Amino acid sequence: MDDVIGDFLEAVGAIDPLLRTLLAGLAMLLETSVLLGLVVPGDTIVIVAALAVEQWPWWLALIGAAVLGALAGESIGFAIGHWLGPKIDRWLARRWPRASAQWKRTERYLARRGGPAIFLSRFLPIAHSLVPLIVGASAMPYRRFLAWTIPACVVWASAYASAGWLAAGTYRELADRLHGAGFIFVAVIAAFILLAWVAKRVISRFEARHMSDEQHERD
């Protein structure tokens, strides 16, 4: 295990730090742009990039790149929603009914929750790709959208970058002194992934009532 982890960290560390940071930012831009978050694993790429971080300036740079990439992607989604939102909605209704139903649920969610929905959607599957499009198609100003999404992006990027940095840093400190340090590395990553999954499940369960058809009928 130690040899496998060591070789993997060495391979990631061999990538130029600037290139590594820029790739993480690009991954976040793609993940948050127009439903590409369904196929681009931005969170995984940020964690992998963080594994090679050994100095705090590069940790801050990684967080900054992830935040800027996410904001750029969400801004693209907002602009597309502003210009093409109704057309996208009609196209989904004709060609992709399940996606259209998710679009409607997300619309109701935003109508009921407003700004907090934008913040929380960063931590919700599927919704974080739809929200910028739908907000762009609504009457909400871009500045208000940014005011809610920037803090969410900072929290998200800081958590994922810190998890990778902490796991790799712990391994490097223990590798020469403790046999089986690789298991500690895996345990730290697994614990973070489990914590992130639980947090998303809790948020999804709590917020689901704001998307439900039953709530829509009562409103």
Protein Blocks (a to p, Z undefined) as FASTA:
>chain_A
ZZmmmmmmmmmmmpcfklmmmmmmmmmmmmmgghllmmmcfklmmmmmmmmpcbfklmmm
mmmmmmmmmmmmmmmmmmmmmmmmmmmmmmmmmmmmmlmmmmmmmmmmmmmnmmmlmmmm
mmpghklmmmmmmmmmmmbdfklmmmmmmmmmmmmmmmmmmmmmmmmmmmmmmmmmoghk
lmmmmmmmmmmmmmmmmmmmmmmmmmmmmmpmklmmmZZ
